[in-house]
Protein backbone atom coordinates (compact mmCIF):
# COMPACT_ATOMS: atom_id res chain seq x y z
CA UNK A 1 0.00 0.00 0.00
CA UNK A 2 1.38 3.40 -1.01
CA UNK A 3 1.61 5.88 1.87
CA UNK A 4 1.79 9.55 0.93
CA UNK A 5 4.56 11.65 2.47
CA UNK A 6 3.21 15.04 3.53
CA UNK A 7 5.78 17.72 4.31
CA UNK A 8 4.96 19.64 7.47
CA UNK A 9 3.92 23.30 7.06
CA UNK A 10 7.04 24.28 9.01
CA UNK A 11 9.14 22.54 6.35
CA UNK A 12 7.33 23.68 3.20
CA UNK A 13 5.65 27.08 3.08
CA UNK A 14 3.62 28.07 0.05
CA UNK A 15 5.57 31.34 -0.14
CA UNK A 16 8.99 29.67 0.00
CA UNK A 17 9.56 29.73 -3.75
CA UNK A 18 8.68 27.51 -6.67
CA UNK A 19 11.34 24.90 -5.86
CA UNK A 20 10.57 24.57 -2.13
CA UNK A 21 8.68 21.27 -2.47
CA UNK A 22 11.43 19.77 -4.59
CA UNK A 23 14.11 20.89 -2.12
CA UNK A 24 12.19 19.52 0.88
CA UNK A 25 11.68 16.15 -0.81
CA UNK A 26 15.27 15.98 -2.03
CA UNK A 27 16.51 16.51 1.54
CA UNK A 28 14.74 13.27 2.38
CA UNK A 29 16.31 11.46 -0.55
CA UNK A 30 13.07 11.41 -2.55
CA UNK A 31 14.31 12.09 -6.06
CA UNK A 32 13.53 12.15 -8.90
CA UNK A 33 10.26 14.03 -8.36
CA UNK A 34 7.49 14.13 -10.95
CA UNK A 35 4.88 16.84 -11.29
CA UNK A 36 1.54 16.11 -12.98
CA UNK A 37 -1.11 18.48 -14.33
CA UNK A 38 -3.73 18.67 -17.05
CA UNK A 39 -5.13 21.17 -19.54
CA UNK A 40 -8.65 21.36 -20.93
CA UNK A 41 -10.59 20.09 -17.93
CA UNK A 42 -13.19 22.85 -18.16
CA UNK A 43 -13.50 22.95 -21.95
CA UNK A 44 -16.57 21.62 -23.76
CA UNK A 45 -14.62 20.72 -26.90
CA UNK A 46 -11.27 19.15 -27.66
CA UNK A 47 -9.19 16.66 -25.73
CA UNK A 48 -8.03 16.59 -22.14
CA UNK A 49 -4.22 16.64 -22.15
CA UNK A 50 -2.27 15.37 -19.14
CA UNK A 51 1.47 15.82 -18.67
CA UNK A 52 4.00 14.46 -16.20
CA UNK A 53 7.39 16.17 -15.90
CA UNK A 54 10.60 15.37 -14.03
CA UNK A 55 12.89 18.40 -14.11
CA UNK A 56 16.56 17.60 -14.62
CA UNK A 57 17.66 21.23 -14.33
CA UNK A 58 16.22 24.36 -12.77
CA UNK A 59 14.35 26.48 -15.31
CA UNK A 60 13.83 30.19 -14.72
CA UNK A 61 10.43 31.72 -15.36
CA UNK A 62 8.21 28.72 -14.63
CA UNK A 63 4.72 29.43 -13.35
CA UNK A 64 1.05 28.61 -13.75
CA UNK A 65 0.58 28.21 -17.50
CA UNK A 66 -2.72 30.11 -17.40
CA UNK A 67 -0.94 33.20 -16.08
CA UNK A 68 1.78 33.23 -18.75
CA UNK A 69 1.54 34.77 -22.21
CA UNK A 70 1.40 32.38 -25.19
CA UNK A 71 4.89 33.45 -26.30
CA UNK A 72 6.38 32.78 -22.85
CA UNK A 73 4.60 29.41 -22.64
CA UNK A 74 6.00 28.38 -26.00
CA UNK A 75 9.54 29.38 -25.01
CA UNK A 76 9.32 27.54 -21.70
CA UNK A 77 7.79 24.49 -23.39
CA UNK A 78 10.78 24.17 -25.71
CA UNK A 79 13.15 24.47 -22.77
CA UNK A 80 11.24 21.91 -20.69
CA UNK A 81 11.17 19.23 -23.39
CA UNK A 82 14.88 19.88 -23.98
CA UNK A 83 16.04 19.28 -20.39
CA UNK A 84 13.26 17.30 -18.67
CA UNK A 85 11.74 13.84 -18.72
CA UNK A 86 8.22 14.30 -20.10
CA UNK A 87 5.20 12.01 -20.46
CA UNK A 88 2.05 13.21 -22.23
CA UNK A 89 -1.38 11.60 -22.62
CA UNK A 90 -4.15 12.92 -24.90
CA UNK A 91 -7.68 11.86 -23.91
CA UNK A 92 -10.23 12.40 -26.72
CA UNK A 93 -13.75 13.73 -26.14
CA UNK A 94 -15.34 10.32 -26.80
CA UNK A 95 -13.38 8.80 -23.92
CA UNK A 96 -14.36 11.67 -21.63
CA UNK A 97 -18.03 11.16 -22.54
CA UNK A 98 -17.80 7.40 -21.97
CA UNK A 99 -15.82 7.39 -18.70
CA UNK A 100 -16.57 10.77 -17.18
CA UNK A 101 -14.24 13.73 -16.82
CA UNK A 102 -12.71 12.99 -13.41
CA UNK A 103 -12.14 9.30 -14.07
CA UNK A 104 -10.52 10.19 -17.39
CA UNK A 105 -8.34 12.77 -15.65
CA UNK A 106 -7.17 10.38 -12.93
CA UNK A 107 -6.47 7.64 -15.47
CA UNK A 108 -4.59 10.14 -17.64
CA UNK A 109 -2.37 11.14 -14.73
CA UNK A 110 -1.43 7.51 -14.08
CA UNK A 111 -0.73 6.95 -17.77
CA UNK A 112 1.35 10.12 -18.09
CA UNK A 113 3.57 9.05 -15.18
CA UNK A 114 3.92 5.60 -16.77
CA UNK A 115 5.27 7.25 -19.93
CA UNK A 116 8.21 8.82 -18.10
CA UNK A 117 11.53 7.17 -18.91
CA UNK A 118 12.57 7.28 -15.25
CA UNK A 119 10.90 5.90 -12.12
CA UNK A 120 9.98 8.83 -9.84
CA UNK A 121 10.52 8.44 -6.11
CA UNK A 122 7.79 10.97 -5.38
CA UNK A 123 4.92 12.54 -7.32
CA UNK A 124 3.21 15.92 -6.89
CA UNK A 125 -0.25 16.24 -8.44
CA UNK A 126 -2.17 19.43 -9.01
CA UNK A 127 -5.35 19.83 -6.99
CA UNK A 128 -6.55 16.36 -6.08
CA UNK A 129 -5.10 13.02 -4.96
CA UNK A 130 -4.55 10.28 -7.55
CA UNK A 131 -4.75 6.71 -6.25
CA UNK A 132 -2.74 3.97 -7.92
CA UNK A 133 0.40 5.95 -8.71
CA UNK A 134 3.68 3.99 -8.68
CA UNK A 135 5.27 6.11 -5.92
CA UNK A 136 4.22 8.10 -2.83
CA UNK A 137 2.37 11.24 -3.84
CA UNK A 138 0.94 14.50 -2.57
CA UNK A 139 -1.94 16.53 -3.98
CA UNK A 140 -0.96 20.20 -3.90
CA UNK A 141 -3.62 22.90 -4.01
CA UNK A 142 -2.80 25.19 -6.96
CA UNK A 143 0.35 23.14 -7.41
CA UNK A 144 1.15 24.84 -10.70
CA UNK A 145 1.73 28.05 -8.72
CA UNK A 146 3.92 26.61 -5.94
CA UNK A 147 5.80 23.56 -7.29
CA UNK A 148 8.19 23.84 -10.23
CA UNK A 149 7.62 20.35 -11.62
CA UNK A 150 3.83 20.83 -11.54
CA UNK A 151 4.18 24.24 -13.21
CA UNK A 152 6.30 22.61 -15.92
CA UNK A 153 3.66 19.92 -16.41
CA UNK A 154 0.95 22.56 -16.70
CA UNK A 155 2.94 24.34 -19.42
CA UNK A 156 3.56 21.14 -21.39
CA UNK A 157 -0.10 20.14 -21.16
CA UNK A 158 -1.43 23.56 -22.16
CA UNK A 159 0.95 24.17 -25.06
CA UNK A 160 0.30 20.67 -26.40
CA UNK A 161 -3.46 21.16 -26.19
CA UNK A 162 -3.45 24.70 -27.57
CA UNK A 163 -1.52 23.53 -30.64
CA UNK A 164 -4.08 20.78 -31.18
CA UNK A 165 -6.97 23.24 -30.92
CA UNK A 166 -5.34 25.55 -33.47
CA UNK A 167 -5.07 22.59 -35.83
CA UNK A 168 -8.75 21.76 -35.22
CA UNK A 169 -9.65 25.34 -36.10
CA UNK A 170 -8.34 24.73 -39.60
CA UNK A 171 -10.60 21.68 -39.89
CA UNK A 172 -13.67 23.23 -38.23
CA UNK A 173 -13.31 27.02 -38.70
CA UNK A 174 -16.93 27.86 -37.82
CA UNK A 175 -16.33 27.30 -34.09
CA UNK A 176 -13.33 29.57 -33.50
CA UNK A 177 -11.27 26.90 -31.71
CA UNK A 178 -8.02 28.80 -32.28
CA UNK A 179 -9.38 31.70 -30.24
CA UNK A 180 -11.15 30.07 -27.29
CA UNK A 181 -9.45 26.62 -27.36
CA UNK A 182 -12.76 24.82 -26.83
CA UNK A 183 -13.86 26.68 -23.70
CA UNK A 184 -17.33 28.18 -23.40
CA UNK A 185 -17.44 31.77 -24.64
CA UNK A 186 -20.30 33.82 -26.10
CA UNK A 187 -18.89 33.26 -29.59
CA UNK A 188 -18.59 29.52 -29.03
CA UNK A 189 -22.17 29.38 -27.76
CA UNK A 190 -23.40 31.21 -30.87
CA UNK A 191 -21.52 28.79 -33.11
CA UNK A 192 -23.08 25.83 -31.30
CA UNK A 193 -26.53 27.37 -31.64
CA UNK A 194 -25.98 27.91 -35.37
CA UNK A 195 -24.12 24.78 -36.40
CA UNK A 196 -24.69 22.28 -33.60
CA UNK A 197 -21.76 20.32 -32.11
CA UNK A 198 -19.04 18.63 -34.15
CA UNK A 199 -17.29 15.32 -33.51
CA UNK A 200 -14.73 17.05 -31.25
CA UNK A 201 -17.28 18.41 -28.79
CA UNK A 202 -17.95 16.68 -25.47
CA UNK A 203 -21.55 15.59 -25.76
CA UNK A 204 -21.83 14.87 -22.03
CA UNK A 205 -21.16 18.52 -21.13
CA UNK A 206 -24.28 20.55 -20.40
CA UNK A 207 -23.53 23.35 -22.89
CA UNK A 208 -23.20 20.84 -25.74
CA UNK A 209 -26.02 18.56 -24.54
CA UNK A 210 -28.38 21.52 -24.51
CA UNK A 211 -27.63 22.29 -28.16
CA UNK A 212 -27.93 18.62 -29.08
CA UNK A 213 -31.43 18.71 -27.65
CA UNK A 214 -32.32 21.72 -29.73
CA UNK A 215 -30.52 20.59 -32.90
CA UNK A 216 -30.67 16.96 -34.00
CA UNK A 217 -27.22 15.37 -33.95
CA UNK A 218 -27.42 14.76 -37.68
CA UNK A 219 -27.67 18.50 -38.29
CA UNK A 220 -24.27 19.18 -36.70
CA UNK A 221 -21.00 19.57 -38.53
CA UNK A 222 -19.54 16.12 -39.25
C-alpha positions as CSV (number, residue, x, y, z in Angstrom):
1,X,0.0,0.0,0.0
2,X,1.4,3.4,-1.0
3,X,1.6,5.9,1.9
4,X,1.8,9.6,0.9
5,X,4.6,11.6,2.5
6,X,3.2,15.0,3.5
7,X,5.8,17.7,4.3
8,X,5.0,19.6,7.5
9,X,3.9,23.3,7.1
10,X,7.0,24.3,9.0
11,X,9.1,22.5,6.3
12,X,7.3,23.7,3.2
13,X,5.7,27.1,3.1
14,X,3.6,28.1,0.0
15,X,5.6,31.3,-0.1
16,X,9.0,29.7,0.0
17,X,9.6,29.7,-3.7
18,X,8.7,27.5,-6.7
19,X,11.3,24.9,-5.9
20,X,10.6,24.6,-2.1
21,X,8.7,21.3,-2.5
22,X,11.4,19.8,-4.6
23,X,14.1,20.9,-2.1
24,X,12.2,19.5,0.9
25,X,11.7,16.2,-0.8
26,X,15.3,16.0,-2.0
27,X,16.5,16.5,1.5
28,X,14.7,13.3,2.4
29,X,16.3,11.5,-0.5
30,X,13.1,11.4,-2.6
31,X,14.3,12.1,-6.1
32,X,13.5,12.2,-8.9
33,X,10.3,14.0,-8.4
34,X,7.5,14.1,-10.9
35,X,4.9,16.8,-11.3
36,X,1.5,16.1,-13.0
37,X,-1.1,18.5,-14.3
38,X,-3.7,18.7,-17.1
39,X,-5.1,21.2,-19.5
40,X,-8.7,21.4,-20.9
41,X,-10.6,20.1,-17.9
42,X,-13.2,22.9,-18.2
43,X,-13.5,23.0,-22.0
44,X,-16.6,21.6,-23.8
45,X,-14.6,20.7,-26.9
46,X,-11.3,19.2,-27.7
47,X,-9.2,16.7,-25.7
48,X,-8.0,16.6,-22.1
49,X,-4.2,16.6,-22.1
50,X,-2.3,15.4,-19.1
51,X,1.5,15.8,-18.7
52,X,4.0,14.5,-16.2
53,X,7.4,16.2,-15.9
54,X,10.6,15.4,-14.0
55,X,12.9,18.4,-14.1
56,X,16.6,17.6,-14.6
57,X,17.7,21.2,-14.3
58,X,16.2,24.4,-12.8
59,X,14.3,26.5,-15.3
60,X,13.8,30.2,-14.7
61,X,10.4,31.7,-15.4
62,X,8.2,28.7,-14.6
63,X,4.7,29.4,-13.4
64,X,1.1,28.6,-13.7
65,X,0.6,28.2,-17.5
66,X,-2.7,30.1,-17.4
67,X,-0.9,33.2,-16.1
68,X,1.8,33.2,-18.7
69,X,1.5,34.8,-22.2
70,X,1.4,32.4,-25.2
71,X,4.9,33.4,-26.3
72,X,6.4,32.8,-22.9
73,X,4.6,29.4,-22.6
74,X,6.0,28.4,-26.0
75,X,9.5,29.4,-25.0
76,X,9.3,27.5,-21.7
77,X,7.8,24.5,-23.4
78,X,10.8,24.2,-25.7
79,X,13.2,24.5,-22.8
80,X,11.2,21.9,-20.7
81,X,11.2,19.2,-23.4
82,X,14.9,19.9,-24.0
83,X,16.0,19.3,-20.4
84,X,13.3,17.3,-18.7
85,X,11.7,13.8,-18.7
86,X,8.2,14.3,-20.1
87,X,5.2,12.0,-20.5
88,X,2.0,13.2,-22.2
89,X,-1.4,11.6,-22.6
90,X,-4.1,12.9,-24.9
91,X,-7.7,11.9,-23.9
92,X,-10.2,12.4,-26.7
93,X,-13.8,13.7,-26.1
94,X,-15.3,10.3,-26.8
95,X,-13.4,8.8,-23.9
96,X,-14.4,11.7,-21.6
97,X,-18.0,11.2,-22.5
98,X,-17.8,7.4,-22.0
99,X,-15.8,7.4,-18.7
100,X,-16.6,10.8,-17.2
101,X,-14.2,13.7,-16.8
102,X,-12.7,13.0,-13.4
103,X,-12.1,9.3,-14.1
104,X,-10.5,10.2,-17.4
105,X,-8.3,12.8,-15.7
106,X,-7.2,10.4,-12.9
107,X,-6.5,7.6,-15.5
108,X,-4.6,10.1,-17.6
109,X,-2.4,11.1,-14.7
110,X,-1.4,7.5,-14.1
111,X,-0.7,7.0,-17.8
112,X,1.4,10.1,-18.1
113,X,3.6,9.1,-15.2
114,X,3.9,5.6,-16.8
115,X,5.3,7.3,-19.9
116,X,8.2,8.8,-18.1
117,X,11.5,7.2,-18.9
118,X,12.6,7.3,-15.2
119,X,10.9,5.9,-12.1
120,X,10.0,8.8,-9.8
121,X,10.5,8.4,-6.1
122,X,7.8,11.0,-5.4
123,X,4.9,12.5,-7.3
124,X,3.2,15.9,-6.9
125,X,-0.3,16.2,-8.4
126,X,-2.2,19.4,-9.0
127,X,-5.3,19.8,-7.0
128,X,-6.5,16.4,-6.1
129,X,-5.1,13.0,-5.0
130,X,-4.5,10.3,-7.5
131,X,-4.7,6.7,-6.3
132,X,-2.7,4.0,-7.9
133,X,0.4,6.0,-8.7
134,X,3.7,4.0,-8.7
135,X,5.3,6.1,-5.9
136,X,4.2,8.1,-2.8
137,X,2.4,11.2,-3.8
138,X,0.9,14.5,-2.6
139,X,-1.9,16.5,-4.0
140,X,-1.0,20.2,-3.9
141,X,-3.6,22.9,-4.0
142,X,-2.8,25.2,-7.0
143,X,0.3,23.1,-7.4
144,X,1.1,24.8,-10.7
145,X,1.7,28.0,-8.7
146,X,3.9,26.6,-5.9
147,X,5.8,23.6,-7.3
148,X,8.2,23.8,-10.2
149,X,7.6,20.3,-11.6
150,X,3.8,20.8,-11.5
151,X,4.2,24.2,-13.2
152,X,6.3,22.6,-15.9
153,X,3.7,19.9,-16.4
154,X,0.9,22.6,-16.7
155,X,2.9,24.3,-19.4
156,X,3.6,21.1,-21.4
157,X,-0.1,20.1,-21.2
158,X,-1.4,23.6,-22.2
159,X,0.9,24.2,-25.1
160,X,0.3,20.7,-26.4
161,X,-3.5,21.2,-26.2
162,X,-3.5,24.7,-27.6
163,X,-1.5,23.5,-30.6
164,X,-4.1,20.8,-31.2
165,X,-7.0,23.2,-30.9
166,X,-5.3,25.6,-33.5
167,X,-5.1,22.6,-35.8
168,X,-8.7,21.8,-35.2
169,X,-9.7,25.3,-36.1
170,X,-8.3,24.7,-39.6
171,X,-10.6,21.7,-39.9
172,X,-13.7,23.2,-38.2
173,X,-13.3,27.0,-38.7
174,X,-16.9,27.9,-37.8
175,X,-16.3,27.3,-34.1
176,X,-13.3,29.6,-33.5
177,X,-11.3,26.9,-31.7
178,X,-8.0,28.8,-32.3
179,X,-9.4,31.7,-30.2
180,X,-11.2,30.1,-27.3
181,X,-9.5,26.6,-27.4
182,X,-12.8,24.8,-26.8
183,X,-13.9,26.7,-23.7
184,X,-17.3,28.2,-23.4
185,X,-17.4,31.8,-24.6
186,X,-20.3,33.8,-26.1
187,X,-18.9,33.3,-29.6
188,X,-18.6,29.5,-29.0
189,X,-22.2,29.4,-27.8
190,X,-23.4,31.2,-30.9
191,X,-21.5,28.8,-33.1
192,X,-23.1,25.8,-31.3
193,X,-26.5,27.4,-31.6
194,X,-26.0,27.9,-35.4
195,X,-24.1,24.8,-36.4
196,X,-24.7,22.3,-33.6
197,X,-21.8,20.3,-32.1
198,X,-19.0,18.6,-34.1
199,X,-17.3,15.3,-33.5
200,X,-14.7,17.1,-31.2
201,X,-17.3,18.4,-28.8
202,X,-17.9,16.7,-25.5
203,X,-21.6,15.6,-25.8
204,X,-21.8,14.9,-22.0
205,X,-21.2,18.5,-21.1
206,X,-24.3,20.6,-20.4
207,X,-23.5,23.3,-22.9
208,X,-23.2,20.8,-25.7
209,X,-26.0,18.6,-24.5
210,X,-28.4,21.5,-24.5
211,X,-27.6,22.3,-28.2
212,X,-27.9,18.6,-29.1
213,X,-31.4,18.7,-27.7
214,X,-32.3,21.7,-29.7
215,X,-30.5,20.6,-32.9
216,X,-30.7,17.0,-34.0
217,X,-27.2,15.4,-34.0
218,X,-27.4,14.8,-37.7
219,X,-27.7,18.5,-38.3
220,X,-24.3,19.2,-36.7
221,X,-21.0,19.6,-38.5
222,X,-19.5,16.1,-39.3
